Amino acid sequence: MPEPAVPPTPPVPLASLLAREDLGLRQIAGPPATGVVVHWAHTSEMADPYPYLLGGELLLTAGVHIPEAAGSGTYVDYFADYVSRIVAAGGAALGFGLAPVHDTVPRALVAACETYGLPLLEVPPQTTFSGVARAVWQLMARARTAELRRVTEAQQSLAAAAARPDPVPSVLRRLAQRVGGRAVLYGPEGTEIAAAGRPDPEVGAALAALAGLVVARGSASASDTVGGAHLTAYALGAGHGFVLAVAAPGRDPGDHTIASVAAVLLSLLTGEHQSGPGAARSSALVRLLLGAAPGEVAGLLGAGPWHVVHACPDGPGGPDPVAASALGAALGSPLADLADDVVRVLLPAGREPGPQQGWTLGVSAAVEPAEWPVADTQAARALARARATRTALVRHGDRPALGDLIPADEAEAHARSLLAPLHPPLTETLRTWLSLHGSWDRTAVALSVHRNTVRQRITRCAALLEADLDDPDVRMELWFALRRTG
């Protein structure tokens, strides 16, 4: 039989249902409830429920389908066929209601469940099938919440471990603690670099063999079971040869998620620094910290010119370091930085950034390294405009204009003189407001302030400039000046 198509939610232990005093369920046949899990509850009065089962169900019936020939040989054969079909469909257990059709559970049904190893529950008259189904979903929701909480806490602890002075051993220790097993990092030659958790010779040999299998096949992962422990190996990065191998007591879906997060972190901590580009980036960083100009180290990072990309996630909450690195990888650059809930990516201009699902992006013009700070400002303003207009990606416009016909020094002098009465917050508010065609709401979104604050600032700008901001000529002149002041 194929594996049941169970839902992606934690199953409910059958023992937890039996422990619910409000249900009053009682097991009267079949193997012990320990180890039996239920993925959902389903009610059916069909004589052959097989076509209607997906597997993993607690099947509930009131016995409406039972023939009247109680006690005959046909009756015994009927129940044997009925129970065998439930087992063949992957049913987890059978619940038999004592009302309104039957006062007791038929003895032939009890015998059939014992024969075929199907747990049989007696459902008392006061307990409705809908009440049993509701209890299953309640227990499932609690289990799902607990699993999400566990995974979230594990992600946070792994990220904190990756930030420690000894990141690789720290991540392995946290991972082993979270899955209650052992975690091992293998190098390109199959040597054990670091490990955490209680060692076991049999499990250790199996982990090493599984890691070697992943490298030999060039696959992303592989799994096995040895001595009751579930083993999984994950290839780290692309072509670096590092492998994370994990041994856990069971096949908990949460364990797989937690191990996957650890694999991503270890990929960043190992493969990146072993590659030529990674070493070049480290060299560039050292040179910058020691006082070199950006133009002098840009060649180590790749061919220019460059875009600066600012991004923020569309959903609630800010990005985490793993999400920031993943975005950089999606855009084609490992040069990603997370600061103030915004991810900044330095991207060679040859890799034109496109919209990324789940993110809002602002992209600068293509600039040389000396202009990176200017591009950073452009990307920030483009992101603000993208958020205000609810656009997935906004690019900074940098095309020739009439203003280019005026000498730059004269244009800048005029702009400074015209905008001199305004302090920076007012200048930035005016710039954003004009770029969004005078929209109060969009400007408020872009600046993360209240719309009344925008109105007050624009009113103050008009007073200080002694200008009518409703006049298109005035707006045009101010926009020209604002562009000349960065």
N, C-alpha and C positions, 0 to 999 in steps of 0.2 A: 504494500500500500504506500502511496506517496505521503509525504509529511503533511499534516493538516495545515490549511491556510489560516493560521491563527493571526489575530490582530496585533499591531505593534504596540500593545499595552501590556503591563505586567499582569500575569495570571493571578488568580485568587486560589490560595490553598484550600482544598476541600475541608480540611480541618478547621479553617477559620469560619466557614459557613456552619459547620456542626457546632461550633462554640457559641454561635449567636443564640442567646436564650429567647429572644423575641420570635425566632423562627420555630424553635422546638423540633428541629430535624433530628432524625435518629438513623444511624446506619445499621442495617439488618442483614447485609450480605456483602460478599465481595472482599477484596484485599483491604488492609488498613488504609485509612484516609491519608496517613503520613506519606508525603511524596506525590500525592495526586493533586493536580492543579486543574482549575476550570477557567476557560477563556471567555465564556459567555453562557447565558441560560436561554433555552429554547423550549417552547411548549408545542407538542404535536400529539395528535390523536390518530395519526396514520398507522395502519397495520404494518407498513414497511417504511420507516422514517429515513432509510439510507439515502435516497435521492435528495433529501432536504437538509442533510447535515454537512457541515464544513469540517468538523473535527474539533475536539476540545470542549464540546458542549456539556453542560448539565442538562440532560433531556428530561423534561417534566411531562408527566402524563397522568390522567385520571382513570385510565383503563377503559375508555369508551370503546376502543377498538377490540376489546377482548371478546371472543365468541362466547355464546351462552353454554356451550358444551363443557362446562367446568367439570374437572375431574377425569375426563376421558383421555385416552392416549393422544388423540388429536390435539387436545388442549396442551399437553406437555410438549409435544413436538412444535406447536405454535410458538410457545414461549422460547424454546431453544432457538428457533429460527429468528424470532424477534430480537433477542439479545445478541445473537451472533452478528446480525446485521448492524446493530448499534456499534459493536466493537469493531467491525470491519470499517465502518465510517469514521472511526477515530473518536467516538464519543467518550467523554471522561467519566461520566457517572449517570445514573438514572434515578430520578425522583418520582415516587409513586404517591399520588394524593389519595387520602382515605375518604374523601367526599368529592362529589355527591353520588358516585356510582358504586363504590366498593367500601365496605366497612373494615376490611383487612386486606393486607397485601397477599395476593395468591401465592400459595406455597410453591407451585411450579415455577413462578417467576423468581422466587428466592433461590430455588435450586439451580435455575438457569444462570443466574448472575454469579453464583458460586462456581459453577462449572466453567464459565467463560471469563472469570476474573473481572467482572464489572461491578464497581461499588453501587449498592442499592440503598437509597435513602427513603425512609418513611416520612411523608409530609402530613402533619396532623390536620384535622378538618379546619381549625381556626387560621391556618396559614395559607394565604392565597399564592398562586404561582407568580402573580405580578409582584408580590412582596418578596418572594425568593429572588426574582430577577433584579429587583431594585437593590436588594442586599448585595448581589454579585457586583453590580455597577458601583455601589458605594465603596465596597472593599477594593475594587479595581482603581477607583479614583484616588483613594488614600494611598494605595501602593504606587500609583503614577506620581503623585505629589512627592512621596518620600523618595522615589527614584530621581526625580528632577532635582530635589534638594540635594541629594547625595552627589549627583553629577556636577551641579553648580559649585558646591563646596570643594569638590575635588579639582575642578578647573581652576578655582581661585588659589588653592594650595599649590597646585603644580606651577602656576604662573609665578607665585611668590618664590617657589623653589628655584625656578629658572633665573630669578634675579639675584640669587645668592652668589657669593664669591666662588663657590664650588658648584656650579649649576648642574652639571651632568650627574654627579653622585646624589645631589639633593633631589633632583627630579625622579631618579630611580628609587630612592628611599620612600618618597611620598607615594609613588605609584604602587610599590609593593605593599605599603600600609593600606592604601585605599582598596586594593583588590584582595587583600589578605593572602598574598602569595609571594611570588618571586619575580623580579624584573632584572634582565641582563642585557647589557649593550655589547654587541660584537662588532669588531673592526673589520676592515675590508678583507683581511686574511683569515677571518673566522676566529680570531683571538678574542678572549673575553677581556674587555676594557674595564668595565665596572659592573657591579652587581649589588643587589639589595634583597633582603628577605631571607628566610631560612633555607639553607641549601639542602638538596636531596640528590644523591648521586644518580638515581634513575631519571628523575625529572631533569637534572642538569644535562645529562647526555642527550636526552630527547630534545631539549631546547636548542642545544648546539646543532644537532642534526637538522632540526626544522629551520634554523637560521641559514644553514648551508643550502637547504633546499630552495629557500626564497632567492638567494643570490644566484644559484645555478639556473633556476628557471627564469630569472628576471621578473618575477611576479611581485605584486604589491604586498601580498600577505599570504599566509598559510596557517592552517590550524590542525590540531591533533589532540588525542586524549591518551594520557599515560597514567596508570596507577590512580585513576579517579580524578586526576587534575586535568583541567582544560588548558591546552597550550596554544598560543598564538604568536606568530612572528610577523613583524612589520618592517618592510624596507624603508629606510630613511633617505629622503631626497631622491635624486635621479642620478644613478650611476656612481654614487660615492662608496657603495659597498657596506655602509653601516646598517646594522639590523637590530631592532629592539625585539626581544623575546620575553613573553610574559606567561607565567603559570598561575592559574587561579583555581580555587576549589570547585567552581561551577561555571555554567554558561549564562551568567547574568548579563542581559543587554547593557546594563549600566557599566559593567566592567569593560565591555568593548568600547563604549564611548569614552570612558576615562583613559583607556590605553591609547586610543586614537589621538586624544589631545596630547598625551605625553609624547607620542611619536612625532607629532608636528613640532613640538617644542625642541625635542632632541634633534630633529632635522635641521632646525635653525642653529642649534648649538654645535653641531658636528659638521655636517656636509658643507655648509656655507664657508666655514673657515678653512676647509681642506682644499677648496678649489682655487684655481688661479685668480679668477675674478674676486673671490673673497679676500685673498691675500692682498690684491691690489687695492681694494677698498680700505682694508686696515691700514695700509701704507699711506693712502691719501688722507685718512683721518689723522694719523700721527703727524703728517706734514702740516696739515691745517692747524692742529693744536700747537705746533711749534712755530707758527707764525707765517707759513707760506701763504701766498695769495691764491684765491680759488682758481685763477687761470693757470697756475703752475701745476696744480694737481688734477685738473679736469681730465687730462689725458689718461690718467690711471683708471678713471671711472668709466670711460667710454667716449665715443665720438659725439661731439656737440653739433649744433646748439641743443638747448635743453628746454623742456617744459617743467613748470612746477604745478602740481595738481593738489588741490585741497579737497577733502572728502569728508562727509559725515553720514552716518547710517540713517536710513529712513525711519526706522522704528524707534521706540522709546529707549532711553539709556544711551550711553556713549560706547564707542568701540573699545575692545581690549587689545593687548599686544598681538595675540594670535590673529584676530580679525584684521589688524593693521598689516601684518606681514602677508596674510592671504590676499588682501587687496593689492599690495605692491606686486605680488606674484602674478595676479590676474592682469595687471596693467603692463607687466613685463619688466619690472624693475625691483631689485632688492633694497633700493635706497628709500625706505619708508620710515616715517617718524610719527609717533603718537604724542600729541600735546594739546591740552585744553579741549579734549573731546573732538579734536579734528585730526585726521590723518593727512600728513603731507608726504608727497611722493616726488622725488626728483627723477625725471624721465627723459631719456634721449629723444630729441625731436623726431627721429626716424620712426619711433613707435607712437603713432598717433593714438591718444587715449580715446576710448569709446565709452558709452554708458555702461555702468555696472549694476546688475540687479541688486536691489537693497541699499544702494548708495546714491547720494546726490553729490555731483562733482563740479568743481570750478577749475578751469584750466587757463594757465597764463599763455602769453605769446611765447614764441620760441626765442630764447635769448642766449647770449654767450655767458660764460661763468661769472664775469665781472658784474653782470646784471641780475644775478640770482636774487638778491634782496628785493629788487624792483619786481621781478616775476612773482616772488612770494606775496607781495602786496596785491598784484593783479589777480592771482589765484584766489586770495581771500575775498576780494570784491566780487569776483565771478561766482564764487560759492554762495555768497550772500544773495546775489541776484538770482541764482538758481533756486535757492530755498524760498525766496519771496515769490517767485513765479511758478514754483512747483514743477521745475524742469529738471530732468535727470542730469543734464550736463550743459553748462554754459561756458563758452570760450571768451577770453578777453579779446576784444576787437582791436587790431593793431594795423589798420590799413591806411594808406596815404589819404590825407584830407586837405581842405583848403588852408587849414591852419599851418600846414607845413610850408606854405609859401612865405610865411613871415619868419624872419631870423629868430632862432631859438632864444638868444639872450634877450631880445626885445620882447618876445612873447612872454617869457618867464618873468621879466621885470614888471610887465603890465599885470600879469596874473597875481603876483605878490602884492602889488599896490591895491588891486581891486578887492582882494580877499583879506587884506590886512586886518579889518575890524573883527574877523571871526576867529575864535579859538578852535583848536582841533576837533572837539566833539561836534561843534556846529558845522565845521567844514565837511566832516564826513557825513553828517546827517543830510546836508544840502546836496552833496554828491550823490548819495544813495537815492534821495527823493527825486532828483532830476533824472537819474538813470531809470527810475521806475515810473516815469511820466506823471509824477505828482501824486502817486497812490499812497494814501496814509497807511492803509492796512499792510500793503506789501513792504513798505519801508519799515514799519514796526517789526514785521517778521524778520527782515534782513538784519536789522540792528538788535533784535531781541529786546525791544523796549515796548512800552505801551503806546498805542496810537495817539493818545493825548500828549505824550512826551514829544512825539514827532511834531505834532501841531505847534506845541509851545516853542520848540527849537526853530522851526521854519518861520514862525512869526517873529522870533528874535532875530533871525538872519535878515528878514526883510527890513526890520527896524534899524539894525546896525549898518546895513548896506544902503539904506534909504532908497530902496528899489521896490518896484511892483513885480512880485514874482509870478503874477498871472500874465505878464506881458511876454510873449514868445521871444521878442528881441532880447529882453533882459535875460531870460533863461538861456538863450543861445550864447550870449556873451559870458555868462557865468559858467556854463558848461565848458566853453573854450578855455577859460581860466583854470577851472578845476583839472582839466586834462593836462595842462602845462605844469601843474604843481604836483603831479604824481598821483 
